[in-house]
């Protein structure tokens, strides 16, 4: 359901169903008005989470943490 968009009219008719989907999946729903995104419904996230808690589980596998990276970096303006 990531990036799922629904019109205001459809959301109004099925709001409880969309709330349940967001709660169950953790994915957001974007409500549109005449095709333009206006509101995003997403799961509540506690603002007092620590940075390590937020990042937990985001690194899937890192085989050689002591080896140099072969990556070209670009500086933003």
N, CA, C and O atoms as a Tripos MOL2 file, in Angstrom:
@<TRIPOS>MOLECULE
protein
  308   307    77     0     0
PROTEIN
NO_CHARGES

@<TRIPOS>ATOM
      1 N           0.8270   -1.1960    0.0000 N.3       1 UNK1
      2 CA          0.0000    0.0000    0.0000 C.3       1 UNK1
      3 C           0.8660    1.2520    0.0000 C.2       1 UNK1
      4 O           0.3340    2.3600    0.0590 O.2       1 UNK1
      5 N           2.1850    1.1050   -0.0650 N.am      2 UNK2
      6 CA          3.0710    2.2690   -0.0760 C.3       2 UNK2
      7 C           2.6960    3.1920   -1.2240 C.2       2 UNK2
      8 O           2.5780    2.7540   -2.3690 O.2       2 UNK2
      9 N           2.5070    4.4750   -0.9160 N.am      3 UNK3
     10 CA          2.1790    5.4270   -1.9580 C.3       3 UNK3
     11 C           0.7460    5.3110   -2.4370 C.2       3 UNK3
     12 O           0.4010    5.9060   -3.4580 O.2       3 UNK3
     13 N          -0.0970    4.5730   -1.7430 N.am      4 UNK4
     14 CA         -1.4840    4.4000   -2.1380 C.3       4 UNK4
     15 C          -2.1990    5.7450   -2.0820 C.2       4 UNK4
     16 O          -2.1290    6.4520   -1.0770 O.2       4 UNK4
     17 N          -2.8820    6.0900   -3.1580 N.am      5 UNK5
     18 CA         -3.6220    7.3450   -3.1960 C.3       5 UNK5
     19 C          -5.1000    7.0690   -3.3870 C.2       5 UNK5
     20 O          -5.4870    6.1930   -4.1600 O.2       5 UNK5
     21 N          -5.9210    7.8260   -2.6750 N.am      6 UNK6
     22 CA         -7.3730    7.7250   -2.8110 C.3       6 UNK6
     23 C          -7.9530    9.1310   -2.8490 C.2       6 UNK6
     24 O          -7.3840   10.0690   -2.2910 O.2       6 UNK6
     25 N          -9.0830    9.2590   -3.5100 N.am      7 UNK7
     26 CA         -9.7520   10.5640   -3.5660 C.3       7 UNK7
     27 C         -10.4290   10.8470   -2.2390 C.2       7 UNK7
     28 O         -10.6930    9.9370   -1.4530 O.2       7 UNK7
     29 N         -10.7080   12.1340   -1.9990 N.am      8 UNK8
     30 CA        -11.4260   12.5210   -0.7730 C.3       8 UNK8
     31 C         -12.7600   11.7920   -0.6760 C.2       8 UNK8
     32 O         -13.1520   11.3320    0.3970 O.2       8 UNK8
     33 N         -13.4480   11.6940   -1.8000 N.am      9 UNK9
     34 CA        -14.7650   11.0510   -1.8140 C.3       9 UNK9
     35 C         -14.6640    9.5980   -1.4000 C.2       9 UNK9
     36 O         -15.4520    9.1320   -0.5770 O.2       9 UNK9
     37 N         -13.6910    8.8660   -1.9670 N.am     10 UNK10
     38 CA        -13.5210    7.4580   -1.6040 C.3      10 UNK10
     39 C         -13.0750    7.3170   -0.1570 C.2      10 UNK10
     40 O         -13.5400    6.4330    0.5620 O.2      10 UNK10
     41 N         -12.1650    8.1980    0.2700 N.am     11 UNK11
     42 CA        -11.6910    8.1320    1.6560 C.3      11 UNK11
     43 C         -12.8440    8.3700    2.6290 C.2      11 UNK11
     44 O         -12.9600    7.6840    3.6450 O.2      11 UNK11
     45 N         -13.6900    9.3420    2.3130 N.am     12 UNK12
     46 CA        -14.8170    9.6470    3.1970 C.3      12 UNK12
     47 C         -15.7300    8.4320    3.3370 C.2      12 UNK12
     48 O         -16.2130    8.1400    4.4310 O.2      12 UNK12
     49 N         -15.9650    7.7320    2.2460 N.am     13 UNK13
     50 CA        -16.8560    6.5740    2.2710 C.3      13 UNK13
     51 C         -16.2450    5.3790    2.9950 C.2      13 UNK13
     52 O         -16.9690    4.5710    3.5770 O.2      13 UNK13
     53 N         -14.9070    5.2600    2.9620 N.am     14 UNK14
     54 CA        -14.2490    4.0690    3.5120 C.3      14 UNK14
     55 C         -13.1620    4.4190    4.5250 C.2      14 UNK14
     56 O         -12.1790    3.6870    4.6440 O.2      14 UNK14
     57 N         -13.3170    5.5180    5.2530 N.am     15 UNK15
     58 CA        -12.2700    5.9910    6.1640 C.3      15 UNK15
     59 C         -11.8430    4.9360    7.1780 C.2      15 UNK15
     60 O         -10.6460    4.7190    7.3700 O.2      15 UNK15
     61 N         -12.7880    4.2860    7.8200 N.am     16 UNK16
     62 CA        -12.4460    3.2890    8.8380 C.3      16 UNK16
     63 C         -11.6430    2.1400    8.2240 C.2      16 UNK16
     64 O         -10.6950    1.6440    8.8330 O.2      16 UNK16
     65 N         -12.0250    1.7240    7.0240 N.am     17 UNK17
     66 CA        -11.2870    0.6630    6.3260 C.3      17 UNK17
     67 C          -9.8460    1.1030    6.0480 C.2      17 UNK17
     68 O          -8.9180    0.3160    6.2330 O.2      17 UNK17
     69 N          -9.6490    2.3450    5.6070 N.am     18 UNK18
     70 CA         -8.2910    2.8540    5.3520 C.3      18 UNK18
     71 C          -7.4900    2.9860    6.6460 C.2      18 UNK18
     72 O          -6.2960    2.6860    6.6630 O.2      18 UNK18
     73 N          -8.1250    3.4260    7.7200 N.am     19 UNK19
     74 CA         -7.4330    3.5030    9.0140 C.3      19 UNK19
     75 C          -6.9300    2.1220    9.4300 C.2      19 UNK19
     76 O          -5.7940    1.9800    9.8840 O.2      19 UNK19
     77 N          -7.7640    1.1210    9.2750 N.am     20 UNK20
     78 CA         -7.3710   -0.2510    9.6420 C.3      20 UNK20
     79 C          -6.2200   -0.7500    8.7740 C.2      20 UNK20
     80 O          -5.3190   -1.4240    9.2730 O.2      20 UNK20
     81 N          -6.2370   -0.4270    7.4740 N.am     21 UNK21
     82 CA         -5.1600   -0.8430    6.5770 C.3      21 UNK21
     83 C          -3.8390   -0.1890    6.9780 C.2      21 UNK21
     84 O          -2.7940   -0.8390    6.9870 O.2      21 UNK21
     85 N          -3.8940    1.0970    7.3080 N.am     22 UNK22
     86 CA         -2.6800    1.8170    7.7280 C.3      22 UNK22
     87 C          -2.1370    1.2080    9.0170 C.2      22 UNK22
     88 O          -0.9320    0.9840    9.1380 O.2      22 UNK22
     89 N          -3.0100    0.9420    9.9720 N.am     23 UNK23
     90 CA         -2.5760    0.3280   11.2350 C.3      23 UNK23
     91 C          -1.9690   -1.0520   11.0160 C.2      23 UNK23
     92 O          -0.9480   -1.3840   11.6200 O.2      23 UNK23
     93 N          -2.5840   -1.8510   10.1650 N.am     24 UNK24
     94 CA         -2.1380   -3.2300    9.9530 C.3      24 UNK24
     95 C          -0.8390   -3.3070    9.1520 C.2      24 UNK24
     96 O           0.0360   -4.1160    9.4610 O.2      24 UNK24
     97 N          -0.7140   -2.4740    8.1330 N.am     25 UNK25
     98 CA          0.4390   -2.5790    7.2280 C.3      25 UNK25
     99 C           1.5920   -1.6560    7.6110 C.2      25 UNK25
    100 O           2.7450   -1.9270    7.2750 O.2      25 UNK25
    101 N           1.2790   -0.5590    8.3180 N.am     26 UNK26
    102 CA          2.3140    0.4200    8.6280 C.3      26 UNK26
    103 C           2.6130    1.3450    7.4630 C.2      26 UNK26
    104 O           3.5010    2.1910    7.5620 O.2      26 UNK26
    105 N           1.8950    1.2020    6.3710 N.am     27 UNK27
    106 CA          2.0910    2.0230    5.1730 C.3      27 UNK27
    107 C           1.0900    3.1770    5.1710 C.2      27 UNK27
    108 O           0.0050    3.0810    5.7440 O.2      27 UNK27
    109 N           1.4800    4.2620    4.5170 N.am     28 UNK28
    110 CA          0.6170    5.4430    4.5030 C.3      28 UNK28
    111 C          -0.3650    5.4270    3.3390 C.2      28 UNK28
    112 O          -0.2060    4.6820    2.3720 O.2      28 UNK28
    113 N          -1.3880    6.2730    3.4620 N.am     29 UNK29
    114 CA         -2.3650    6.5130    2.3990 C.3      29 UNK29
    115 C          -2.3960    8.0110    2.1650 C.2      29 UNK29
    116 O          -2.4790    8.7920    3.1130 O.2      29 UNK29
    117 N          -2.3280    8.4140    0.9010 N.am     30 UNK30
    118 CA         -2.3870    9.8290    0.5460 C.3      30 UNK30
    119 C          -3.7840   10.1200    0.0020 C.2      30 UNK30
    120 O          -4.2520    9.4600   -0.9260 O.2      30 UNK30
    121 N          -4.4370   11.1090    0.5890 N.am     31 UNK31
    122 CA         -5.7730   11.5150    0.1550 C.3      31 UNK31
    123 C          -5.6090   12.6740   -0.8170 C.2      31 UNK31
    124 O          -4.8910   13.6360   -0.5420 O.2      31 UNK31
    125 N          -6.2910   12.5680   -1.9650 N.am     32 UNK32
    126 CA         -6.1600   13.5850   -3.0010 C.3      32 UNK32
    127 C          -7.4400   14.3850   -3.1560 C.2      32 UNK32
    128 O          -8.5310   13.9150   -2.8340 O.2      32 UNK32
    129 N          -7.2870   15.5970   -3.6520 N.am     33 UNK33
    130 CA         -8.4060   16.4740   -3.9890 C.3      33 UNK33
    131 C          -8.1920   16.9140   -5.4360 C.2      33 UNK33
    132 O          -7.2570   17.6550   -5.7390 O.2      33 UNK33
    133 N          -9.0540   16.4580   -6.3070 N.am     34 UNK34
    134 CA         -8.9160   16.7210   -7.7480 C.3      34 UNK34
    135 C          -7.5510   16.2790   -8.2600 C.2      34 UNK34
    136 O          -6.9300   16.9680   -9.0690 O.2      34 UNK34
    137 N          -7.0860   15.1210   -7.7810 N.am     35 UNK35
    138 CA         -5.8360   14.5430   -8.2360 C.3      35 UNK35
    139 C          -4.5800   15.0670   -7.5600 C.2      35 UNK35
    140 O          -3.4850   14.5630   -7.8110 O.2      35 UNK35
    141 N          -4.7250   16.0730   -6.7030 N.am     36 UNK36
    142 CA         -3.5680   16.6420   -6.0080 C.3      36 UNK36
    143 C          -3.5100   16.1080   -4.5770 C.2      36 UNK36
    144 O          -4.5150   16.1440   -3.8670 O.2      36 UNK36
    145 N          -2.3400   15.6100   -4.1410 N.am     37 UNK37
    146 CA         -2.2160   15.1400   -2.7650 C.3      37 UNK37
    147 C          -2.4740   16.2750   -1.7760 C.2      37 UNK37
    148 O          -1.9220   17.3670   -1.9110 O.2      37 UNK37
    149 N          -3.3230   16.0020   -0.7760 N.am     38 UNK38
    150 CA         -3.6430   17.0360    0.2170 C.3      38 UNK38
    151 C          -3.3750   16.5780    1.6500 C.2      38 UNK38
    152 O          -2.9840   17.3870    2.4920 O.2      38 UNK38
    153 N          -3.5830   15.2880    1.9390 N.am     39 UNK39
    154 CA         -3.4390   14.7770    3.2990 C.3      39 UNK39
    155 C          -2.7840   13.4010    3.2340 C.2      39 UNK39
    156 O          -3.0650   12.6050    2.3380 O.2      39 UNK39
    157 N          -1.8980   13.1350    4.2070 N.am     40 UNK40
    158 CA         -1.3060   11.8070    4.3160 C.3      40 UNK40
    159 C          -1.7380   11.1990    5.6430 C.2      40 UNK40
    160 O          -1.5800   11.8160    6.6970 O.2      40 UNK40
    161 N          -2.2790    9.9950    5.5890 N.am     41 UNK41
    162 CA         -2.6470    9.2540    6.7960 C.3      41 UNK41
    163 C          -1.5660    8.2000    6.9770 C.2      41 UNK41
    164 O          -1.3470    7.3560    6.1080 O.2      41 UNK41
    165 N          -0.8930    8.2630    8.1260 N.am     42 UNK42
    166 CA          0.2000    7.3180    8.3770 C.3      42 UNK42
    167 C           0.1710    6.8890    9.8330 C.2      42 UNK42
    168 O          -0.4580    7.5450   10.6630 O.2      42 UNK42
    169 N           0.8490    5.7900   10.1480 N.am     43 UNK43
    170 CA          0.8640    5.3250   11.5330 C.3      43 UNK43
    171 C           1.5490    6.3490   12.4410 C.2      43 UNK43
    172 O           2.4600    7.0590   12.0160 O.2      43 UNK43
    173 N           1.1060    6.4120   13.6710 N.am     44 UNK44
    174 CA          1.7180    7.2920   14.6660 C.3      44 UNK44
    175 C           3.0900    6.7450   15.0190 C.2      44 UNK44
    176 O           3.2560    5.5430   15.2280 O.2      44 UNK44
    177 N           4.0620    7.6270   15.0830 N.am     45 UNK45
    178 CA          5.4150    7.2470   15.4900 C.3      45 UNK45
    179 C           5.7940    8.1150   16.6830 C.2      45 UNK45
    180 O           5.7250    9.3420   16.6090 O.2      45 UNK45
    181 N           6.1900    7.4830   17.7740 N.am     46 UNK46
    182 CA          6.5710    8.2000   18.9770 C.3      46 UNK46
    183 C           7.7530    9.1100   18.6830 C.2      46 UNK46
    184 O           8.7940    8.6380   18.2260 O.2      46 UNK46
    185 N           7.6130   10.3860   18.9330 N.am     47 UNK47
    186 CA          8.6510   11.3770   18.6300 C.3      47 UNK47
    187 C           9.8630   11.2490   19.5460 C.2      47 UNK47
    188 O          10.9080   11.8380   19.2680 O.2      47 UNK47
    189 N           9.7430   10.4990   20.6170 N.am     48 UNK48
    190 CA         10.8350   10.3860   21.5720 C.3      48 UNK48
    191 C          11.7070    9.1560   21.3380 C.2      48 UNK48
    192 O          12.4160    8.7140   22.2420 O.2      48 UNK48
    193 N          11.6550    8.6070   20.1350 N.am     49 UNK49
    194 CA         12.5180    7.4640   19.8320 C.3      49 UNK49
    195 C          13.9550    7.9380   19.6670 C.2      49 UNK49
    196 O          14.1960    9.0340   19.1610 O.2      49 UNK49
    197 N          14.8970    7.1250   20.0870 N.am     50 UNK50
    198 CA         16.3040    7.4710   19.9340 C.3      50 UNK50
    199 C          16.7430    7.1950   18.5000 C.2      50 UNK50
    200 O          16.1250    6.3810   17.8140 O.2      50 UNK50
    201 N          17.8010    7.8620   18.0390 N.am     51 UNK51
    202 CA         18.2890    7.6070   16.6740 C.3      51 UNK51
    203 C          18.6080    6.1340   16.4260 C.2      51 UNK51
    204 O          18.3550    5.6260   15.3340 O.2      51 UNK51
    205 N          19.1570    5.4480   17.4170 N.am     52 UNK52
    206 CA         19.4690    4.0290   17.2290 C.3      52 UNK52
    207 C          18.2060    3.1850   17.1080 C.2      52 UNK52
    208 O          18.1890    2.1980   16.3720 O.2      52 UNK52
    209 N          17.1630    3.5590   17.8150 N.am     53 UNK53
    210 CA         15.8990    2.8450   17.6970 C.3      53 UNK53
    211 C          15.3120    3.0490   16.3090 C.2      53 UNK53
    212 O          14.7830    2.1110   15.7130 O.2      53 UNK53
    213 N          15.4000    4.2500   15.7990 N.am     54 UNK54
    214 CA         14.8820    4.5560   14.4670 C.3      54 UNK54
    215 C          15.6200    3.7450   13.4040 C.2      54 UNK54
    216 O          15.0050    3.2570   12.4560 O.2      54 UNK54
    217 N          16.9360    3.6030   13.5610 N.am     55 UNK55
    218 CA         17.7490    2.9020   12.5670 C.3      55 UNK55
    219 C          17.7700    1.3840   12.7440 C.2      55 UNK55
    220 O          18.2460    0.6700   11.8620 O.2      55 UNK55
    221 N          17.2730    0.8940   13.8450 N.am     56 UNK56
    222 CA         17.3140   -0.5560   14.1210 C.3      56 UNK56
    223 C          16.6820   -1.3360   12.9760 C.2      56 UNK56
    224 O          15.5580   -1.0590   12.5560 O.2      56 UNK56
    225 N          17.4330   -2.3220   12.4790 N.am     57 UNK57
    226 CA         16.9320   -3.1670   11.4020 C.3      57 UNK57
    227 C          17.0980   -2.5850   10.0200 C.2      57 UNK57
    228 O          16.6960   -3.2200    9.0450 O.2      57 UNK57
    229 N          17.6750   -1.4010    9.8920 N.am     58 UNK58
    230 CA         17.8030   -0.7850    8.5670 C.3      58 UNK58
    231 C          19.0220   -1.2770    7.7940 C.2      58 UNK58
    232 O          19.0540   -1.1550    6.5700 O.2      58 UNK58
    233 N          20.0270   -1.8300    8.4760 N.am     59 UNK59
    234 CA         21.1850   -2.3990    7.7940 C.3      59 UNK59
    235 C          20.9560   -3.9010    7.7080 C.2      59 UNK59
    236 O          20.8610   -4.5890    8.7230 O.2      59 UNK59
    237 N          20.8700   -4.3910    6.4870 N.am     60 UNK60
    238 CA         20.5720   -5.8000    6.3110 C.3      60 UNK60
    239 C          21.8180   -6.6740    6.4270 C.2      60 UNK60
    240 O          21.7920   -7.7190    7.0780 O.2      60 UNK60
    241 N          22.9140   -6.2390    5.7890 N.am     61 UNK61
    242 CA         24.1360   -7.0290    5.8570 C.3      61 UNK61
    243 C          25.3070   -6.1530    5.4460 C.2      61 UNK61
    244 O          25.2450   -5.4590    4.4310 O.2      61 UNK61
    245 N          26.3570   -6.1860    6.2250 N.am     62 UNK62
    246 CA         27.5750   -5.4410    5.9180 C.3      62 UNK62
    247 C          28.7290   -6.3820    6.2030 C.2      62 UNK62
    248 O          29.1100   -6.5880    7.3550 O.2      62 UNK62
    249 N          29.2870   -6.9560    5.1300 N.am     63 UNK63
    250 CA         30.2430   -8.0490    5.2810 C.3      63 UNK63
    251 C          31.6260   -7.6200    5.7460 C.2      63 UNK63
    252 O          32.2260   -8.3120    6.5680 O.2      63 UNK63
    253 N          32.1550   -6.5080    5.2540 N.am     64 UNK64
    254 CA         33.5290   -6.1040    5.5740 C.3      64 UNK64
    255 C          33.5610   -4.6880    6.1370 C.2      64 UNK64
    256 O          33.9280   -3.7570    5.4200 O.2      64 UNK64
    257 N          33.1860   -4.5020    7.3980 N.am     65 UNK65
    258 CA         33.1020   -3.1520    7.9570 C.3      65 UNK65
    259 C          34.4470   -2.4410    8.0440 C.2      65 UNK65
    260 O          34.4760   -1.2160    8.1580 O.2      65 UNK65
    261 N          35.5620   -3.1710    7.9950 N.am     66 UNK66
    262 CA         36.8670   -2.5110    8.1040 C.3      66 UNK66
    263 C          37.4950   -2.2220    6.7510 C.2      66 UNK66
    264 O          38.5430   -1.5790    6.6900 O.2      66 UNK66
    265 N          36.8770   -2.6840    5.6580 N.am     67 UNK67
    266 CA         37.4110   -2.4510    4.3200 C.3      67 UNK67
    267 C          36.9870   -1.0690    3.8140 C.2      67 UNK67
    268 O          35.8900   -0.6050    4.1250 O.2      67 UNK67
    269 N          37.8690   -0.4000    3.0220 N.am     68 UNK68
    270 CA         37.4950    0.9010    2.4630 C.3      68 UNK68
    271 C          36.3290    0.7630    1.4800 C.2      68 UNK68
    272 O          36.1650   -0.2670    0.8260 O.2      68 UNK68
    273 N          35.5440    1.8010    1.3950 N.am     69 UNK69
    274 CA         34.4280    1.8270    0.4540 C.3      69 UNK69
    275 C          34.9110    2.3370   -0.8910 C.2      69 UNK69
    276 O          35.7150    3.2670   -0.9560 O.2      69 UNK69
    277 N          34.4280    1.7360   -1.9550 N.am     70 UNK70
    278 CA         34.7560    2.1900   -3.3030 C.3      70 UNK70
    279 C          33.5540    2.9660   -3.8350 C.2      70 UNK70
    280 O          32.8190    2.4930   -4.7020 O.2      70 UNK70
    281 N          33.3750    4.1750   -3.2910 N.am     71 UNK71
    282 CA         32.2140    4.9890   -3.6210 C.3      71 UNK71
    283 C          32.6780    6.4070   -3.9360 C.2      71 UNK71
    284 O          33.5110    6.9710   -3.2260 O.2      71 UNK71
    285 N          32.1270    6.9790   -5.0160 N.am     72 UNK72
    286 CA         32.4100    8.3830   -5.3160 C.3      72 UNK72
    287 C          31.3350    9.2280   -4.6630 C.2      72 UNK72
    288 O          30.1430    8.9900   -4.8550 O.2      72 UNK72
    289 N          31.7620   10.2200   -3.8890 N.am     73 UNK73
    290 CA         30.8290   11.0750   -3.1670 C.3      73 UNK73
    291 C          30.7020   12.4000   -3.8800 C.2      73 UNK73
    292 O          31.6880   12.9330   -4.3900 O.2      73 UNK73
    293 N          29.5020   12.9330   -3.9210 N.am     74 UNK74
    294 CA         29.2600   14.2450   -4.5040 C.3      74 UNK74
    295 C          28.8170   15.1920   -3.3940 C.2      74 UNK74
    296 O          27.9630   14.8540   -2.5730 O.2      74 UNK74
    297 N          29.4030   16.3660   -3.3850 N.am     75 UNK75
    298 CA         29.0130   17.3640   -2.3980 C.3      75 UNK75
    299 C          27.7810   18.1060   -2.8970 C.2      75 UNK75
    300 O          27.7170   18.5170   -4.0560 O.2      75 UNK75
    301 N          26.8050   18.2740   -2.0130 N.am     76 UNK76
    302 CA         25.6030   19.0200   -2.3780 C.3      76 UNK76
    303 C          25.8490   20.5070   -2.2510 C.2      76 UNK76
    304 O          26.7510   20.9570   -1.5440 O.2      76 UNK76
    305 N          25.0270   21.2480   -2.9500 N.am     77 UNK77
    306 CA         25.1760   22.7140   -2.8790 C.3      77 UNK77
    307 C          24.2110   23.2910   -1.8900 C.2      77 UNK77
    308 O          24.1850   24.5050   -1.6900 O.2      77 UNK77
@<TRIPOS>BOND
     1     1     2 1
     2     2     3 1
     3     3     4 2
     4     3     5 am
     5     5     6 1
     6     6     7 1
     7     7     8 2
     8     7     9 am
     9     9    10 1
    10    10    11 1
    11    11    12 2
    12    11    13 am
    13    13    14 1
    14    14    15 1
    15    15    16 2
    16    15    17 am
    17    17    18 1
    18    18    19 1
    19    19    20 2
    20    19    21 am
    21    21    22 1
    22    22    23 1
    23    23    24 2
    24    23    25 am
    25    25    26 1
    26    26    27 1
    27    27    28 2
    28    27    29 am
    29    29    30 1
    30    30    31 1
    31    31    32 2
    32    31    33 am
    33    33    34 1
    34    34    35 1
    35    35    36 2
    36    35    37 am
    37    37    38 1
    38    38    39 1
    39    39    40 2
    40    39    41 am
    41    41    42 1
    42    42    43 1
    43    43    44 2
    44    43    45 am
    45    45    46 1
    46    46    47 1
    47    47    48 2
    48    47    49 am
    49    49    50 1
    50    50    51 1
    51    51    52 2
    52    51    53 am
    53    53    54 1
    54    54    55 1
    55    55    56 2
    56    55    57 am
    57    57    58 1
    58    58    59 1
    59    59    60 2
    60    59    61 am
    61    61    62 1
    62    62    63 1
    63    63    64 2
    64    63    65 am
    65    65    66 1
    66    66    67 1
    67    67    68 2
    68    67    69 am
    69    69    70 1
    70    70    71 1
    71    71    72 2
    72    71    73 am
    73    73    74 1
    74    74    75 1
    75    75    76 2
    76    75    77 am
    77    77    78 1
    78    78    79 1
    79    79    80 2
    80    79    81 am
    81    81    82 1
    82    82    83 1
    83    83    84 2
    84    83    85 am
    85    85    86 1
    86    86    87 1
    87    87    88 2
    88    87    89 am
    89    89    90 1
    90    90    91 1
    91    91    92 2
    92    91    93 am
    93    93    94 1
    94    94    95 1
    95    95    96 2
    96    95    97 am
    97    97    98 1
    98    98    99 1
    99    99   100 2
   100    99   101 am
   101   101   102 1
   102   102   103 1
   103   103   104 2
   104   103   105 am
   105   105   106 1
   106   106   107 1
   107   107   108 2
   108   107   109 am
   109   109   110 1
   110   110   111 1
   111   111   112 2
   112   111   113 am
   113   113   114 1
   114   114   115 1
   115   115   116 2
   116   115   117 am
   117   117   118 1
   118   118   119 1
   119   119   120 2
   120   119   121 am
   121   121   122 1
   122   122   123 1
   123   123   124 2
   124   123   125 am
   125   125   126 1
   126   126   127 1
   127   127   128 2
   128   127   129 am
   129   129   130 1
   130   130   131 1
   131   131   132 2
   132   131   133 am
   133   133   134 1
   134   134   135 1
   135   135   136 2
   136   135   137 am
   137   137   138 1
   138   138   139 1
   139   139   140 2
   140   139   141 am
   141   141   142 1
   142   142   143 1
   143   143   144 2
   144   143   145 am
   145   145   146 1
   146   146   147 1
   147   147   148 2
   148   147   149 am
   149   149   150 1
   150   150   151 1
   151   151   152 2
   152   151   153 am
   153   153   154 1
   154   154   155 1
   155   155   156 2
   156   155   157 am
   157   157   158 1
   158   158   159 1
   159   159   160 2
   160   159   161 am
   161   161   162 1
   162   162   163 1
   163   163   164 2
   164   163   165 am
   165   165   166 1
   166   166   167 1
   167   167   168 2
   168   167   169 am
   169   169   170 1
   170   170   171 1
   171   171   172 2
   172   171   173 am
   173   173   174 1
   174   174   175 1
   175   175   176 2
   176   175   177 am
   177   177   178 1
   178   178   179 1
   179   179   180 2
   180   179   181 am
   181   181   182 1
   182   182   183 1
   183   183   184 2
   184   183   185 am
   185   185   186 1
   186   186   187 1
   187   187   188 2
   188   187   189 am
   189   189   190 1
   190   190   191 1
   191   191   192 2
   192   191   193 am
   193   193   194 1
   194   194   195 1
   195   195   196 2
   196   195   197 am
   197   197   198 1
   198   198   199 1
   199   199   200 2
   200   199   201 am
   201   201   202 1
   202   202   203 1
   203   203   204 2
   204   203   205 am
   205   205   206 1
   206   206   207 1
   207   207   208 2
   208   207   209 am
   209   209   210 1
   210   210   211 1
   211   211   212 2
   212   211   213 am
   213   213   214 1
   214   214   215 1
   215   215   216 2
   216   215   217 am
   217   217   218 1
   218   218   219 1
   219   219   220 2
   220   219   221 am
   221   221   222 1
   222   222   223 1
   223   223   224 2
   224   223   225 am
   225   225   226 1
   226   226   227 1
   227   227   228 2
   228   227   229 am
   229   229   230 1
   230   230   231 1
   231   231   232 2
   232   231   233 am
   233   233   234 1
   234   234   235 1
   235   235   236 2
   236   235   237 am
   237   237   238 1
   238   238   239 1
   239   239   240 2
   240   239   241 am
   241   241   242 1
   242   242   243 1
   243   243   244 2
   244   243   245 am
   245   245   246 1
   246   246   247 1
   247   247   248 2
   248   247   249 am
   249   249   250 1
   250   250   251 1
   251   251   252 2
   252   251   253 am
   253   253   254 1
   254   254   255 1
   255   255   256 2
   256   255   257 am
   257   257   258 1
   258   258   259 1
   259   259   260 2
   260   259   261 am
   261   261   262 1
   262   262   263 1
   263   263   264 2
   264   263   265 am
   265   265   266 1
   266   266   267 1
   267   267   268 2
   268   267   269 am
   269   269   270 1
   270   270   271 1
   271   271   272 2
   272   271   273 am
   273   273   274 1
   274   274   275 1
   275   275   276 2
   276   275   277 am
   277   277   278 1
   278   278   279 1
   279   279   280 2
   280   279   281 am
   281   281   282 1
   282   282   283 1
   283   283   284 2
   284   283   285 am
   285   285   286 1
   286   286   287 1
   287   287   288 2
   288   287   289 am
   289   289   290 1
   290   290   291 1
   291   291   292 2
   292   291   293 am
   293   293   294 1
   294   294   295 1
   295   295   296 2
   296   295   297 am
   297   297   298 1
   298   298   299 1
   299   299   300 2
   300   299   301 am
   301   301   302 1
   302   302   303 1
   303   303   304 2
   304   303   305 am
   305   305   306 1
   306   306   307 1
   307   307   308 2
@<TRIPOS>SUBSTRUCTURE
     1 UNK1         2 RESIDUE 1 A UNK
     2 UNK2         6 RESIDUE 1 A UNK
     3 UNK3        10 RESIDUE 1 A UNK
     4 UNK4        14 RESIDUE 1 A UNK
     5 UNK5        18 RESIDUE 1 A UNK
     6 UNK6        22 RESIDUE 1 A UNK
     7 UNK7        26 RESIDUE 1 A UNK
     8 UNK8        30 RESIDUE 1 A UNK
     9 UNK9        34 RESIDUE 1 A UNK
    10 UNK10       38 RESIDUE 1 A UNK
    11 UNK11       42 RESIDUE 1 A UNK
    12 UNK12       46 RESIDUE 1 A UNK
    13 UNK13       50 RESIDUE 1 A UNK
    14 UNK14       54 RESIDUE 1 A UNK
    15 UNK15       58 RESIDUE 1 A UNK
    16 UNK16       62 RESIDUE 1 A UNK
    17 UNK17       66 RESIDUE 1 A UNK
    18 UNK18       70 RESIDUE 1 A UNK
    19 UNK19       74 RESIDUE 1 A UNK
    20 UNK20       78 RESIDUE 1 A UNK
    21 UNK21       82 RESIDUE 1 A UNK
    22 UNK22       86 RESIDUE 1 A UNK
    23 UNK23       90 RESIDUE 1 A UNK
    24 UNK24       94 RESIDUE 1 A UNK
    25 UNK25       98 RESIDUE 1 A UNK
    26 UNK26      102 RESIDUE 1 A UNK
    27 UNK27      106 RESIDUE 1 A UNK
    28 UNK28      110 RESIDUE 1 A UNK
    29 UNK29      114 RESIDUE 1 A UNK
    30 UNK30      118 RESIDUE 1 A UNK
    31 UNK31      122 RESIDUE 1 A UNK
    32 UNK32      126 RESIDUE 1 A UNK
    33 UNK33      130 RESIDUE 1 A UNK
    34 UNK34      134 RESIDUE 1 A UNK
    35 UNK35      138 RESIDUE 1 A UNK
    36 UNK36      142 RESIDUE 1 A UNK
    37 UNK37      146 RESIDUE 1 A UNK
    38 UNK38      150 RESIDUE 1 A UNK
    39 UNK39      154 RESIDUE 1 A UNK
    40 UNK40      158 RESIDUE 1 A UNK
    41 UNK41      162 RESIDUE 1 A UNK
    42 UNK42      166 RESIDUE 1 A UNK
    43 UNK43      170 RESIDUE 1 A UNK
    44 UNK44      174 RESIDUE 1 A UNK
    45 UNK45      178 RESIDUE 1 A UNK
    46 UNK46      182 RESIDUE 1 A UNK
    47 UNK47      186 RESIDUE 1 A UNK
    48 UNK48      190 RESIDUE 1 A UNK
    49 UNK49      194 RESIDUE 1 A UNK
    50 UNK50      198 RESIDUE 1 A UNK
    51 UNK51      202 RESIDUE 1 A UNK
    52 UNK52      206 RESIDUE 1 A UNK
    53 UNK53      210 RESIDUE 1 A UNK
    54 UNK54      214 RESIDUE 1 A UNK
    55 UNK55      218 RESIDUE 1 A UNK
    56 UNK56      222 RESIDUE 1 A UNK
    57 UNK57      226 RESIDUE 1 A UNK
    58 UNK58      230 RESIDUE 1 A UNK
    59 UNK59      234 RESIDUE 1 A UNK
    60 UNK60      238 RESIDUE 1 A UNK
    61 UNK61      242 RESIDUE 1 A UNK
    62 UNK62      246 RESIDUE 1 A UNK
    63 UNK63      250 RESIDUE 1 A UNK
    64 UNK64      254 RESIDUE 1 A UNK
    65 UNK65      258 RESIDUE 1 A UNK
    66 UNK66      262 RESIDUE 1 A UNK
    67 UNK67      266 RESIDUE 1 A UNK
    68 UNK68      270 RESIDUE 1 A UNK
    69 UNK69      274 RESIDUE 1 A UNK
    70 UNK70      278 RESIDUE 1 A UNK
    71 UNK71      282 RESIDUE 1 A UNK
    72 UNK72      286 RESIDUE 1 A UNK
    73 UNK73      290 RESIDUE 1 A UNK
    74 UNK74      294 RESIDUE 1 A UNK
    75 UNK75      298 RESIDUE 1 A UNK
    76 UNK76      302 RESIDUE 1 A UNK
    77 UNK77      306 RESIDUE 1 A UNK
